[in-house]
């Protein structure tokens, strides 16, 4: 379950950055709104996947409510899920 959480977090973080750094400039600078629709749809799907992964992982790992909430809030920051993972998840050796 931890691997699923990490993968969904990486996908969510990457899609958020592509949305902010690629699709949004294409929309507002070069007037190409189609990219925001596509990238935004993928980002929304990855966000929902991350929320589900957070809930399942929190339940399996018995995270306190504050840790679960912080994981969800991290999705609103660029690289947030990756930073959360490095701070709160056990590191693989």
PyMOL Python script that loads the backbone (N, CA, C, O; Angstrom):
from pymol import cmd

cmd.read_pdbstr("""\
ATOM      1  N   UNK A   1       0.825  -1.193   0.000  1.00  0.00           N
ATOM      2  CA  UNK A   1       0.000   0.000   0.000  1.00  0.00           C
ATOM      3  C   UNK A   1       0.870   1.258   0.000  1.00  0.00           C
ATOM      4  O   UNK A   1       0.494   2.267  -0.597  1.00  0.00           O
ATOM      5  N   UNK A   2       2.011   1.209   0.654  1.00  0.00           N
ATOM      6  CA  UNK A   2       2.916   2.358   0.680  1.00  0.00           C
ATOM      7  C   UNK A   2       3.397   2.689  -0.737  1.00  0.00           C
ATOM      8  O   UNK A   2       3.489   3.861  -1.103  1.00  0.00           O
ATOM      9  N   UNK A   3       3.704   1.662  -1.531  1.00  0.00           N
ATOM     10  CA  UNK A   3       4.161   1.902  -2.904  1.00  0.00           C
ATOM     11  C   UNK A   3       3.057   2.560  -3.732  1.00  0.00           C
ATOM     12  O   UNK A   3       3.332   3.453  -4.534  1.00  0.00           O
ATOM     13  N   UNK A   4       1.819   2.125  -3.543  1.00  0.00           N
ATOM     14  CA  UNK A   4       0.680   2.723  -4.235  1.00  0.00           C
ATOM     15  C   UNK A   4       0.538   4.190  -3.826  1.00  0.00           C
ATOM     16  O   UNK A   4       0.279   5.049  -4.668  1.00  0.00           O
ATOM     17  N   UNK A   5       0.705   4.468  -2.551  1.00  0.00           N
ATOM     18  CA  UNK A   5       0.629   5.849  -2.056  1.00  0.00           C
ATOM     19  C   UNK A   5       1.728   6.708  -2.682  1.00  0.00           C
ATOM     20  O   UNK A   5       1.469   7.825  -3.129  1.00  0.00           O
ATOM     21  N   UNK A   6       2.957   6.184  -2.712  1.00  0.00           N
ATOM     22  CA  UNK A   6       4.074   6.934  -3.278  1.00  0.00           C
ATOM     23  C   UNK A   6       3.880   7.176  -4.768  1.00  0.00           C
ATOM     24  O   UNK A   6       4.140   8.277  -5.254  1.00  0.00           O
ATOM     25  N   UNK A   7       3.431   6.172  -5.490  1.00  0.00           N
ATOM     26  CA  UNK A   7       3.212   6.322  -6.922  1.00  0.00           C
ATOM     27  C   UNK A   7       2.110   7.337  -7.206  1.00  0.00           C
ATOM     28  O   UNK A   7       2.264   8.195  -8.075  1.00  0.00           O
ATOM     29  N   UNK A   8       1.009   7.242  -6.481  1.00  0.00           N
ATOM     30  CA  UNK A   8      -0.090   8.180  -6.709  1.00  0.00           C
ATOM     31  C   UNK A   8       0.333   9.603  -6.335  1.00  0.00           C
ATOM     32  O   UNK A   8      -0.080  10.560  -6.990  1.00  0.00           O
ATOM     33  N   UNK A   9       1.140   9.751  -5.305  1.00  0.00           N
ATOM     34  CA  UNK A   9       1.645  11.065  -4.922  1.00  0.00           C
ATOM     35  C   UNK A   9       2.565  11.653  -5.976  1.00  0.00           C
ATOM     36  O   UNK A   9       2.497  12.847  -6.270  1.00  0.00           O
ATOM     37  N   UNK A  10       3.427  10.816  -6.546  1.00  0.00           N
ATOM     38  CA  UNK A  10       4.330  11.288  -7.596  1.00  0.00           C
ATOM     39  C   UNK A  10       3.549  11.695  -8.843  1.00  0.00           C
ATOM     40  O   UNK A  10       3.850  12.719  -9.457  1.00  0.00           O
ATOM     41  N   UNK A  11       2.551  10.901  -9.219  1.00  0.00           N
ATOM     42  CA  UNK A  11       1.726  11.235 -10.381  1.00  0.00           C
ATOM     43  C   UNK A  11       0.951  12.530 -10.155  1.00  0.00           C
ATOM     44  O   UNK A  11       0.848  13.365 -11.053  1.00  0.00           O
ATOM     45  N   UNK A  12       0.416  12.688  -8.969  1.00  0.00           N
ATOM     46  CA  UNK A  12      -0.346  13.892  -8.648  1.00  0.00           C
ATOM     47  C   UNK A  12       0.564  15.120  -8.679  1.00  0.00           C
ATOM     48  O   UNK A  12       0.196  16.150  -9.245  1.00  0.00           O
ATOM     49  N   UNK A  13       1.734  15.019  -8.080  1.00  0.00           N
ATOM     50  CA  UNK A  13       2.669  16.143  -8.042  1.00  0.00           C
ATOM     51  C   UNK A  13       3.147  16.507  -9.446  1.00  0.00           C
ATOM     52  O   UNK A  13       3.211  17.685  -9.796  1.00  0.00           O
ATOM     53  N   UNK A  14       3.477  15.509 -10.239  1.00  0.00           N
ATOM     54  CA  UNK A  14       3.951  15.762 -11.598  1.00  0.00           C
ATOM     55  C   UNK A  14       2.854  16.400 -12.450  1.00  0.00           C
ATOM     56  O   UNK A  14       3.110  17.358 -13.179  1.00  0.00           O
ATOM     57  N   UNK A  15       1.646  15.874 -12.359  1.00  0.00           N
ATOM     58  CA  UNK A  15       0.552  16.433 -13.162  1.00  0.00           C
ATOM     59  C   UNK A  15       0.235  17.872 -12.736  1.00  0.00           C
ATOM     60  O   UNK A  15      -0.123  18.702 -13.571  1.00  0.00           O
ATOM     61  N   UNK A  16       0.366  18.162 -11.454  1.00  0.00           N
ATOM     62  CA  UNK A  16       0.133  19.526 -10.965  1.00  0.00           C
ATOM     63  C   UNK A  16       1.170  20.488 -11.547  1.00  0.00           C
ATOM     64  O   UNK A  16       0.833  21.594 -11.970  1.00  0.00           O
ATOM     65  N   UNK A  17       2.424  20.059 -11.564  1.00  0.00           N
ATOM     66  CA  UNK A  17       3.474  20.910 -12.120  1.00  0.00           C
ATOM     67  C   UNK A  17       3.290  21.116 -13.622  1.00  0.00           C
ATOM     68  O   UNK A  17       3.498  22.221 -14.123  1.00  0.00           O
ATOM     69  N   UNK A  18       2.904  20.069 -14.341  1.00  0.00           N
ATOM     70  CA  UNK A  18       2.659  20.216 -15.779  1.00  0.00           C
ATOM     71  C   UNK A  18       1.491  21.174 -16.009  1.00  0.00           C
ATOM     72  O   UNK A  18       1.521  21.992 -16.928  1.00  0.00           O
ATOM     73  N   UNK A  19       0.474  21.067 -15.173  1.00  0.00           N
ATOM     74  CA  UNK A  19      -0.660  21.972 -15.291  1.00  0.00           C
ATOM     75  C   UNK A  19      -0.231  23.424 -15.064  1.00  0.00           C
ATOM     76  O   UNK A  19      -0.603  24.312 -15.831  1.00  0.00           O
ATOM     77  N   UNK A  20       0.545  23.660 -14.018  1.00  0.00           N
ATOM     78  CA  UNK A  20       0.953  25.022 -13.685  1.00  0.00           C
ATOM     79  C   UNK A  20       2.002  25.594 -14.632  1.00  0.00           C
ATOM     80  O   UNK A  20       1.936  26.765 -15.007  1.00  0.00           O
ATOM     81  N   UNK A  21       2.968  24.764 -15.016  1.00  0.00           N
ATOM     82  CA  UNK A  21       4.121  25.283 -15.753  1.00  0.00           C
ATOM     83  C   UNK A  21       4.016  25.138 -17.267  1.00  0.00           C
ATOM     84  O   UNK A  21       4.743  25.811 -17.998  1.00  0.00           O
ATOM     85  N   UNK A  22       3.132  24.279 -17.747  1.00  0.00           N
ATOM     86  CA  UNK A  22       2.999  24.077 -19.193  1.00  0.00           C
ATOM     87  C   UNK A  22       1.621  24.495 -19.680  1.00  0.00           C
ATOM     88  O   UNK A  22       1.497  25.381 -20.525  1.00  0.00           O
ATOM     89  N   UNK A  23       0.596  23.862 -19.151  1.00  0.00           N
ATOM     90  CA  UNK A  23      -0.758  24.072 -19.676  1.00  0.00           C
ATOM     91  C   UNK A  23      -1.276  25.489 -19.417  1.00  0.00           C
ATOM     92  O   UNK A  23      -1.863  26.102 -20.309  1.00  0.00           O
ATOM     93  N   UNK A  24      -1.066  26.010 -18.218  1.00  0.00           N
ATOM     94  CA  UNK A  24      -1.567  27.354 -17.916  1.00  0.00           C
ATOM     95  C   UNK A  24      -0.890  28.432 -18.771  1.00  0.00           C
ATOM     96  O   UNK A  24      -1.591  29.300 -19.290  1.00  0.00           O
ATOM     97  N   UNK A  25       0.435  28.419 -18.941  1.00  0.00           N
ATOM     98  CA  UNK A  25       1.026  29.405 -19.855  1.00  0.00           C
ATOM     99  C   UNK A  25       0.516  29.251 -21.294  1.00  0.00           C
ATOM    100  O   UNK A  25       0.314  30.247 -21.989  1.00  0.00           O
ATOM    101  N   UNK A  26       0.309  28.011 -21.737  1.00  0.00           N
ATOM    102  CA  UNK A  26      -0.235  27.818 -23.079  1.00  0.00           C
ATOM    103  C   UNK A  26      -1.619  28.451 -23.202  1.00  0.00           C
ATOM    104  O   UNK A  26      -1.964  29.009 -24.244  1.00  0.00           O
ATOM    105  N   UNK A  27      -2.393  28.363 -22.153  1.00  0.00           N
ATOM    106  CA  UNK A  27      -3.738  28.934 -22.189  1.00  0.00           C
ATOM    107  C   UNK A  27      -3.703  30.463 -22.172  1.00  0.00           C
ATOM    108  O   UNK A  27      -4.343  31.109 -23.002  1.00  0.00           O
ATOM    109  N   UNK A  28      -2.972  31.026 -21.250  1.00  0.00           N
ATOM    110  CA  UNK A  28      -3.046  32.470 -21.029  1.00  0.00           C
ATOM    111  C   UNK A  28      -2.078  33.289 -21.877  1.00  0.00           C
ATOM    112  O   UNK A  28      -2.341  34.466 -22.125  1.00  0.00           O
ATOM    113  N   UNK A  29      -0.991  32.719 -22.320  1.00  0.00           N
ATOM    114  CA  UNK A  29      -0.044  33.467 -23.137  1.00  0.00           C
ATOM    115  C   UNK A  29      -0.288  33.227 -24.626  1.00  0.00           C
ATOM    116  O   UNK A  29      -0.303  34.167 -25.421  1.00  0.00           O
ATOM    117  N   UNK A  30      -0.481  31.940 -24.997  1.00  0.00           N
ATOM    118  CA  UNK A  30      -0.628  31.601 -26.402  1.00  0.00           C
ATOM    119  C   UNK A  30      -2.073  31.244 -26.786  1.00  0.00           C
ATOM    120  O   UNK A  30      -2.327  30.794 -27.903  1.00  0.00           O
ATOM    121  N   UNK A  31      -3.007  31.447 -25.866  1.00  0.00           N
ATOM    122  CA  UNK A  31      -4.438  31.259 -26.133  1.00  0.00           C
ATOM    123  C   UNK A  31      -4.758  29.860 -26.671  1.00  0.00           C
ATOM    124  O   UNK A  31      -5.450  29.698 -27.677  1.00  0.00           O
ATOM    125  N   UNK A  32      -4.229  28.856 -25.963  1.00  0.00           N
ATOM    126  CA  UNK A  32      -4.462  27.458 -26.329  1.00  0.00           C
ATOM    127  C   UNK A  32      -5.096  26.739 -25.133  1.00  0.00           C
ATOM    128  O   UNK A  32      -4.405  26.007 -24.424  1.00  0.00           O
ATOM    129  N   UNK A  33      -6.389  26.932 -24.901  1.00  0.00           N
ATOM    130  CA  UNK A  33      -7.024  26.394 -23.694  1.00  0.00           C
ATOM    131  C   UNK A  33      -7.221  24.878 -23.692  1.00  0.00           C
ATOM    132  O   UNK A  33      -7.492  24.298 -22.641  1.00  0.00           O
ATOM    133  N   UNK A  34      -7.093  24.244 -24.823  1.00  0.00           N
ATOM    134  CA  UNK A  34      -7.325  22.806 -24.895  1.00  0.00           C
ATOM    135  C   UNK A  34      -6.390  22.018 -23.976  1.00  0.00           C
ATOM    136  O   UNK A  34      -6.785  21.004 -23.402  1.00  0.00           O
ATOM    137  N   UNK A  35      -5.153  22.490 -23.841  1.00  0.00           N
ATOM    138  CA  UNK A  35      -4.178  21.783 -23.011  1.00  0.00           C
ATOM    139  C   UNK A  35      -4.574  21.794 -21.532  1.00  0.00           C
ATOM    140  O   UNK A  35      -4.331  20.823 -20.815  1.00  0.00           O
ATOM    141  N   UNK A  36      -5.172  22.872 -21.087  1.00  0.00           N
ATOM    142  CA  UNK A  36      -5.628  22.929 -19.695  1.00  0.00           C
ATOM    143  C   UNK A  36      -6.734  21.904 -19.472  1.00  0.00           C
ATOM    144  O   UNK A  36      -6.794  21.269 -18.419  1.00  0.00           O
ATOM    145  N   UNK A  37      -7.597  21.746 -20.449  1.00  0.00           N
ATOM    146  CA  UNK A  37      -8.670  20.758 -20.317  1.00  0.00           C
ATOM    147  C   UNK A  37      -8.104  19.345 -20.191  1.00  0.00           C
ATOM    148  O   UNK A  37      -8.523  18.579 -19.324  1.00  0.00           O
ATOM    149  N   UNK A  38      -7.158  19.007 -21.052  1.00  0.00           N
ATOM    150  CA  UNK A  38      -6.588  17.662 -21.027  1.00  0.00           C
ATOM    151  C   UNK A  38      -5.738  17.423 -19.772  1.00  0.00           C
ATOM    152  O   UNK A  38      -5.945  16.452 -19.044  1.00  0.00           O
ATOM    153  N   UNK A  39      -4.807  18.301 -19.541  1.00  0.00           N
ATOM    154  CA  UNK A  39      -3.917  18.134 -18.385  1.00  0.00           C
ATOM    155  C   UNK A  39      -4.718  18.251 -17.089  1.00  0.00           C
ATOM    156  O   UNK A  39      -4.462  17.525 -16.129  1.00  0.00           O
ATOM    157  N   UNK A  40      -5.685  19.164 -17.066  1.00  0.00           N
ATOM    158  CA  UNK A  40      -6.529  19.308 -15.879  1.00  0.00           C
ATOM    159  C   UNK A  40      -7.341  18.063 -15.592  1.00  0.00           C
ATOM    160  O   UNK A  40      -7.539  17.700 -14.433  1.00  0.00           O
ATOM    161  N   UNK A  41      -7.811  17.407 -16.638  1.00  0.00           N
ATOM    162  CA  UNK A  41      -8.558  16.160 -16.446  1.00  0.00           C
ATOM    163  C   UNK A  41      -7.676  15.064 -15.864  1.00  0.00           C
ATOM    164  O   UNK A  41      -8.077  14.356 -14.940  1.00  0.00           O
ATOM    165  N   UNK A  42      -6.473  14.930 -16.412  1.00  0.00           N
ATOM    166  CA  UNK A  42      -5.545  13.941 -15.866  1.00  0.00           C
ATOM    167  C   UNK A  42      -5.167  14.281 -14.422  1.00  0.00           C
ATOM    168  O   UNK A  42      -5.110  13.404 -13.560  1.00  0.00           O
ATOM    169  N   UNK A  43      -4.913  15.551 -14.179  1.00  0.00           N
ATOM    170  CA  UNK A  43      -4.561  15.970 -12.821  1.00  0.00           C
ATOM    171  C   UNK A  43      -5.706  15.674 -11.845  1.00  0.00           C
ATOM    172  O   UNK A  43      -5.470  15.207 -10.731  1.00  0.00           O
ATOM    173  N   UNK A  44      -6.931  15.943 -12.262  1.00  0.00           N
ATOM    174  CA  UNK A  44      -8.079  15.638 -11.406  1.00  0.00           C
ATOM    175  C   UNK A  44      -8.181  14.159 -11.092  1.00  0.00           C
ATOM    176  O   UNK A  44      -8.465  13.780  -9.956  1.00  0.00           O
ATOM    177  N   UNK A  45      -7.951  13.323 -12.090  1.00  0.00           N
ATOM    178  CA  UNK A  45      -7.985  11.876 -11.870  1.00  0.00           C
ATOM    179  C   UNK A  45      -6.868  11.439 -10.913  1.00  0.00           C
ATOM    180  O   UNK A  45      -7.089  10.619 -10.022  1.00  0.00           O
ATOM    181  N   UNK A  46      -5.676  11.996 -11.107  1.00  0.00           N
ATOM    182  CA  UNK A  46      -4.564  11.649 -10.216  1.00  0.00           C
ATOM    183  C   UNK A  46      -4.798  12.173  -8.801  1.00  0.00           C
ATOM    184  O   UNK A  46      -4.377  11.543  -7.831  1.00  0.00           O
ATOM    185  N   UNK A  47      -5.460  13.308  -8.677  1.00  0.00           N
ATOM    186  CA  UNK A  47      -5.785  13.842  -7.358  1.00  0.00           C
ATOM    187  C   UNK A  47      -6.755  12.913  -6.624  1.00  0.00           C
ATOM    188  O   UNK A  47      -6.567  12.618  -5.444  1.00  0.00           O
ATOM    189  N   UNK A  48      -7.778  12.460  -7.322  1.00  0.00           N
ATOM    190  CA  UNK A  48      -8.735  11.520  -6.719  1.00  0.00           C
ATOM    191  C   UNK A  48      -8.025  10.223  -6.343  1.00  0.00           C
ATOM    192  O   UNK A  48      -8.267   9.674  -5.268  1.00  0.00           O
ATOM    193  N   UNK A  49      -7.155   9.734  -7.214  1.00  0.00           N
ATOM    194  CA  UNK A  49      -6.384   8.527  -6.919  1.00  0.00           C
ATOM    195  C   UNK A  49      -5.529   8.725  -5.671  1.00  0.00           C
ATOM    196  O   UNK A  49      -5.432   7.832  -4.829  1.00  0.00           O
ATOM    197  N   UNK A  50      -4.912   9.896  -5.558  1.00  0.00           N
ATOM    198  CA  UNK A  50      -4.088  10.194  -4.384  1.00  0.00           C
ATOM    199  C   UNK A  50      -4.937  10.233  -3.109  1.00  0.00           C
ATOM    200  O   UNK A  50      -4.506   9.742  -2.065  1.00  0.00           O
ATOM    201  N   UNK A  51      -6.124  10.805  -3.186  1.00  0.00           N
ATOM    202  CA  UNK A  51      -7.016  10.849  -2.023  1.00  0.00           C
ATOM    203  C   UNK A  51      -7.406   9.438  -1.589  1.00  0.00           C
ATOM    204  O   UNK A  51      -7.424   9.131  -0.398  1.00  0.00           O
ATOM    205  N   UNK A  52      -7.714   8.590  -2.559  1.00  0.00           N
ATOM    206  CA  UNK A  52      -8.056   7.197  -2.246  1.00  0.00           C
ATOM    207  C   UNK A  52      -6.851   6.484  -1.642  1.00  0.00           C
ATOM    208  O   UNK A  52      -6.978   5.774  -0.645  1.00  0.00           O
ATOM    209  N   UNK A  53      -5.679   6.676  -2.251  1.00  0.00           N
ATOM    210  CA  UNK A  53      -4.457   6.049  -1.730  1.00  0.00           C
ATOM    211  C   UNK A  53      -4.150   6.529  -0.316  1.00  0.00           C
ATOM    212  O   UNK A  53      -3.702   5.753   0.528  1.00  0.00           O
ATOM    213  N   UNK A  54      -4.392   7.809  -0.065  1.00  0.00           N
ATOM    214  CA  UNK A  54      -4.166   8.347   1.278  1.00  0.00           C
ATOM    215  C   UNK A  54      -5.087   7.676   2.285  1.00  0.00           C
ATOM    216  O   UNK A  54      -4.644   7.260   3.355  1.00  0.00           O
ATOM    217  N   UNK A  55      -6.355   7.570   1.950  1.00  0.00           N
ATOM    218  CA  UNK A  55      -7.308   6.924   2.856  1.00  0.00           C
ATOM    219  C   UNK A  55      -6.964   5.471   3.136  1.00  0.00           C
ATOM    220  O   UNK A  55      -7.008   5.025   4.283  1.00  0.00           O
ATOM    221  N   UNK A  56      -6.621   4.735   2.087  1.00  0.00           N
ATOM    222  CA  UNK A  56      -6.286   3.320   2.266  1.00  0.00           C
ATOM    223  C   UNK A  56      -4.993   3.143   3.058  1.00  0.00           C
ATOM    224  O   UNK A  56      -4.905   2.287   3.937  1.00  0.00           O
ATOM    225  N   UNK A  57      -3.998   3.958   2.738  1.00  0.00           N
ATOM    226  CA  UNK A  57      -2.715   3.860   3.445  1.00  0.00           C
ATOM    227  C   UNK A  57      -2.862   4.283   4.898  1.00  0.00           C
ATOM    228  O   UNK A  57      -2.300   3.651   5.793  1.00  0.00           O
ATOM    229  N   UNK A  58      -3.612   5.346   5.133  1.00  0.00           N
ATOM    230  CA  UNK A  58      -3.826   5.815   6.503  1.00  0.00           C
ATOM    231  C   UNK A  58      -4.520   4.740   7.335  1.00  0.00           C
ATOM    232  O   UNK A  58      -4.193   4.536   8.504  1.00  0.00           O
ATOM    233  N   UNK A  59      -5.462   4.071   6.728  1.00  0.00           N
ATOM    234  CA  UNK A  59      -6.175   3.005   7.453  1.00  0.00           C
ATOM    235  C   UNK A  59      -5.245   1.823   7.743  1.00  0.00           C
ATOM    236  O   UNK A  59      -5.220   1.299   8.856  1.00  0.00           O
ATOM    237  N   UNK A  60      -4.480   1.412   6.722  1.00  0.00           N
ATOM    238  CA  UNK A  60      -3.586   0.270   6.892  1.00  0.00           C
ATOM    239  C   UNK A  60      -2.468   0.565   7.894  1.00  0.00           C
ATOM    240  O   UNK A  60      -2.124  -0.280   8.720  1.00  0.00           O
ATOM    241  N   UNK A  61      -1.907   1.770   7.812  1.00  0.00           N
ATOM    242  CA  UNK A  61      -0.774   2.135   8.667  1.00  0.00           C
ATOM    243  C   UNK A  61      -1.197   2.731  10.005  1.00  0.00           C
ATOM    244  O   UNK A  61      -0.362   3.022  10.861  1.00  0.00           O
ATOM    245  N   UNK A  62      -2.516   2.909  10.172  1.00  0.00           N
ATOM    246  CA  UNK A  62      -3.084   3.492  11.395  1.00  0.00           C
ATOM    247  C   UNK A  62      -2.500   4.870  11.703  1.00  0.00           C
ATOM    248  O   UNK A  62      -2.049   5.150  12.814  1.00  0.00           O
ATOM    249  N   UNK A  63      -2.527   5.717  10.675  1.00  0.00           N
ATOM    250  CA  UNK A  63      -2.055   7.086  10.856  1.00  0.00           C
ATOM    251  C   UNK A  63      -3.032   7.860  11.719  1.00  0.00           C
ATOM    252  O   UNK A  63      -4.240   7.631  11.646  1.00  0.00           O
ATOM    253  N   UNK A  64      -2.521   8.780  12.541  1.00  0.00           N
ATOM    254  CA  UNK A  64      -3.428   9.696  13.251  1.00  0.00           C
ATOM    255  C   UNK A  64      -4.162  10.587  12.239  1.00  0.00           C
ATOM    256  O   UNK A  64      -3.697  10.772  11.115  1.00  0.00           O
ATOM    257  N   UNK A  65      -5.280  11.121  12.639  1.00  0.00           N
ATOM    258  CA  UNK A  65      -6.082  11.962  11.762  1.00  0.00           C
ATOM    259  C   UNK A  65      -5.281  13.164  11.252  1.00  0.00           C
ATOM    260  O   UNK A  65      -5.435  13.568  10.099  1.00  0.00           O
ATOM    261  N   UNK A  66      -4.441  13.725  12.097  1.00  0.00           N
ATOM    262  CA  UNK A  66      -3.635  14.881  11.691  1.00  0.00           C
ATOM    263  C   UNK A  66      -2.663  14.514  10.568  1.00  0.00           C
ATOM    264  O   UNK A  66      -2.464  15.308   9.649  1.00  0.00           O
ATOM    265  N   UNK A  67      -2.068  13.350  10.624  1.00  0.00           N
ATOM    266  CA  UNK A  67      -1.149  12.910   9.576  1.00  0.00           C
ATOM    267  C   UNK A  67      -1.892  12.692   8.268  1.00  0.00           C
ATOM    268  O   UNK A  67      -1.404  13.072   7.203  1.00  0.00           O
ATOM    269  N   UNK A  68      -3.070  12.083   8.343  1.00  0.00           N
ATOM    270  CA  UNK A  68      -3.884  11.872   7.148  1.00  0.00           C
ATOM    271  C   UNK A  68      -4.288  13.202   6.531  1.00  0.00           C
ATOM    272  O   UNK A  68      -4.228  13.373   5.313  1.00  0.00           O
ATOM    273  N   UNK A  69      -4.697  14.135   7.364  1.00  0.00           N
ATOM    274  CA  UNK A  69      -5.076  15.453   6.877  1.00  0.00           C
ATOM    275  C   UNK A  69      -3.911  16.184   6.244  1.00  0.00           C
ATOM    276  O   UNK A  69      -4.074  16.848   5.220  1.00  0.00           O
ATOM    277  N   UNK A  70      -2.747  16.068   6.840  1.00  0.00           N
ATOM    278  CA  UNK A  70      -1.562  16.707   6.287  1.00  0.00           C
ATOM    279  C   UNK A  70      -1.199  16.107   4.930  1.00  0.00           C
ATOM    280  O   UNK A  70      -0.755  16.818   4.029  1.00  0.00           O
ATOM    281  N   UNK A  71      -1.388  14.807   4.792  1.00  0.00           N
ATOM    282  CA  UNK A  71      -1.133  14.156   3.498  1.00  0.00           C
ATOM    283  C   UNK A  71      -2.058  14.729   2.435  1.00  0.00           C
ATOM    284  O   UNK A  71      -1.622  14.999   1.316  1.00  0.00           O
ATOM    285  N   UNK A  72      -3.321  14.915   2.767  1.00  0.00           N
ATOM    286  CA  UNK A  72      -4.275  15.466   1.800  1.00  0.00           C
ATOM    287  C   UNK A  72      -3.976  16.926   1.480  1.00  0.00           C
ATOM    288  O   UNK A  72      -4.084  17.343   0.327  1.00  0.00           O
ATOM    289  N   UNK A  73      -3.606  17.693   2.478  1.00  0.00           N
ATOM    290  CA  UNK A  73      -3.276  19.106   2.264  1.00  0.00           C
ATOM    291  C   UNK A  73      -2.014  19.233   1.408  1.00  0.00           C
ATOM    292  O   UNK A  73      -1.871  20.194   0.652  1.00  0.00           O
ATOM    293  N   UNK A  74      -1.110  18.278   1.522  1.00  0.00           N
ATOM    294  CA  UNK A  74       0.130  18.341   0.749  1.00  0.00           C
ATOM    295  C   UNK A  74      -0.131  18.315  -0.751  1.00  0.00           C
ATOM    296  O   UNK A  74       0.691  18.801  -1.529  1.00  0.00           O
ATOM    297  N   UNK A  75      -1.253  17.761  -1.163  1.00  0.00           N
ATOM    298  CA  UNK A  75      -1.567  17.692  -2.589  1.00  0.00           C
ATOM    299  C   UNK A  75      -1.826  19.061  -3.207  1.00  0.00           C
ATOM    300  O   UNK A  75      -1.826  19.190  -4.431  1.00  0.00           O
ATOM    301  N   UNK A  76      -2.043  20.067  -2.399  1.00  0.00           N
ATOM    302  CA  UNK A  76      -2.309  21.408  -2.905  1.00  0.00           C
ATOM    303  C   UNK A  76      -1.037  22.229  -3.097  1.00  0.00           C
ATOM    304  O   UNK A  76      -1.102  23.376  -3.539  1.00  0.00           O
ATOM    305  N   UNK A  77       0.104  21.662  -2.773  1.00  0.00           N
ATOM    306  CA  UNK A  77       1.385  22.355  -2.930  1.00  0.00           C
ATOM    307  C   UNK A  77       2.218  21.662  -4.003  1.00  0.00           C
ATOM    308  O   UNK A  77       2.217  20.434  -4.085  1.00  0.00           O
ATOM    309  N   UNK A  78       2.925  22.429  -4.823  1.00  0.00           N
ATOM    310  CA  UNK A  78       3.826  21.778  -5.766  1.00  0.00           C
ATOM    311  C   UNK A  78       4.855  20.924  -5.019  1.00  0.00           C
ATOM    312  O   UNK A  78       5.470  21.389  -4.060  1.00  0.00           O
ATOM    313  N   UNK A  79       5.033  19.728  -5.442  1.00  0.00           N
ATOM    314  CA  UNK A  79       5.911  18.735  -4.802  1.00  0.00           C
ATOM    315  C   UNK A  79       5.445  18.346  -3.404  1.00  0.00           C
ATOM    316  O   UNK A  79       6.174  17.656  -2.691  1.00  0.00           O
ATOM    317  N   UNK A  80       4.263  18.763  -2.997  1.00  0.00           N
ATOM    318  CA  UNK A  80       3.774  18.481  -1.648  1.00  0.00           C
ATOM    319  C   UNK A  80       3.726  17.003  -1.289  1.00  0.00           C
ATOM    320  O   UNK A  80       4.248  16.621  -0.241  1.00  0.00           O
ATOM    321  N   UNK A  81       3.118  16.151  -2.121  1.00  0.00           N
ATOM    322  CA  UNK A  81       3.080  14.726  -1.769  1.00  0.00           C
ATOM    323  C   UNK A  81       4.467  14.106  -1.646  1.00  0.00           C
ATOM    324  O   UNK A  81       4.680  13.214  -0.823  1.00  0.00           O
ATOM    325  N   UNK A  82       5.408  14.573  -2.457  1.00  0.00           N
ATOM    326  CA  UNK A  82       6.766  14.026  -2.383  1.00  0.00           C
ATOM    327  C   UNK A  82       7.441  14.483  -1.096  1.00  0.00           C
ATOM    328  O   UNK A  82       8.137  13.699  -0.451  1.00  0.00           O
ATOM    329  N   UNK A  83       7.245  15.733  -0.721  1.00  0.00           N
ATOM    330  CA  UNK A  83       7.810  16.226   0.541  1.00  0.00           C
ATOM    331  C   UNK A  83       7.181  15.512   1.728  1.00  0.00           C
ATOM    332  O   UNK A  83       7.873  15.172   2.687  1.00  0.00           O
ATOM    333  N   UNK A  84       5.860  15.282   1.668  1.00  0.00           N
ATOM    334  CA  UNK A  84       5.195  14.548   2.742  1.00  0.00           C
ATOM    335  C   UNK A  84       5.777  13.148   2.861  1.00  0.00           C
ATOM    336  O   UNK A  84       6.066  12.676   3.961  1.00  0.00           O
ATOM    337  N   UNK A  85       5.945  12.497   1.735  1.00  0.00           N
ATOM    338  CA  UNK A  85       6.488  11.134   1.727  1.00  0.00           C
ATOM    339  C   UNK A  85       7.861  11.078   2.379  1.00  0.00           C
ATOM    340  O   UNK A  85       8.138  10.187   3.183  1.00  0.00           O
ATOM    341  N   UNK A  86       8.715  12.026   2.034  1.00  0.00           N
ATOM    342  CA  UNK A  86      10.074  12.010   2.588  1.00  0.00           C
ATOM    343  C   UNK A  86      10.108  12.319   4.073  1.00  0.00           C
ATOM    344  O   UNK A  86      11.011  11.876   4.784  1.00  0.00           O
ATOM    345  N   UNK A  87       9.137  13.072   4.540  1.00  0.00           N
ATOM    346  CA  UNK A  87       9.118  13.452   5.963  1.00  0.00           C
ATOM    347  C   UNK A  87       8.425  12.412   6.839  1.00  0.00           C
ATOM    348  O   UNK A  87       8.862  12.166   7.964  1.00  0.00           O
ATOM    349  N   UNK A  88       7.349  11.798   6.340  1.00  0.00           N
ATOM    350  CA  UNK A  88       6.508  10.982   7.209  1.00  0.00           C
ATOM    351  C   UNK A  88       6.515   9.486   6.920  1.00  0.00           C
ATOM    352  O   UNK A  88       6.026   8.709   7.741  1.00  0.00           O
ATOM    353  N   UNK A  89       7.050   9.060   5.787  1.00  0.00           N
ATOM    354  CA  UNK A  89       7.051   7.634   5.487  1.00  0.00           C
ATOM    355  C   UNK A  89       8.409   7.031   5.753  1.00  0.00           C
ATOM    356  O   UNK A  89       9.433   7.694   5.589  1.00  0.00           O
ATOM    357  N   UNK A  90       8.421   5.772   6.164  1.00  0.00           N
ATOM    358  CA  UNK A  90       9.713   5.118   6.397  1.00  0.00           C
ATOM    359  C   UNK A  90      10.483   4.983   5.083  1.00  0.00           C
ATOM    360  O   UNK A  90       9.898   4.670   4.046  1.00  0.00           O
ATOM    361  N   UNK A  91      11.758   5.213   5.130  1.00  0.00           N
ATOM    362  CA  UNK A  91      12.597   5.140   3.934  1.00  0.00           C
ATOM    363  C   UNK A  91      12.984   3.696   3.651  1.00  0.00           C
ATOM    364  O   UNK A  91      13.310   2.937   4.564  1.00  0.00           O
ATOM    365  N   UNK A  92      12.945   3.323   2.361  1.00  0.00           N
ATOM    366  CA  UNK A  92      13.372   1.983   1.960  1.00  0.00           C
ATOM    367  C   UNK A  92      14.885   1.926   1.921  1.00  0.00           C
ATOM    368  O   UNK A  92      15.546   2.916   1.609  1.00  0.00           O
ATOM    369  N   UNK A  93      15.413   0.798   2.230  1.00  0.00           N
ATOM    370  CA  UNK A  93      16.880   0.638   2.228  1.00  0.00           C
ATOM    371  C   UNK A  93      17.282  -0.318   1.151  1.00  0.00           C
ATOM    372  O   UNK A  93      18.471  -0.591   0.980  1.00  0.00           O
TER     373      UNK A  93
END
""", "prot")
cmd.dss("prot")
cmd.show_as("cartoon", "prot")
cmd.util.cbc("prot")
cmd.orient("prot")
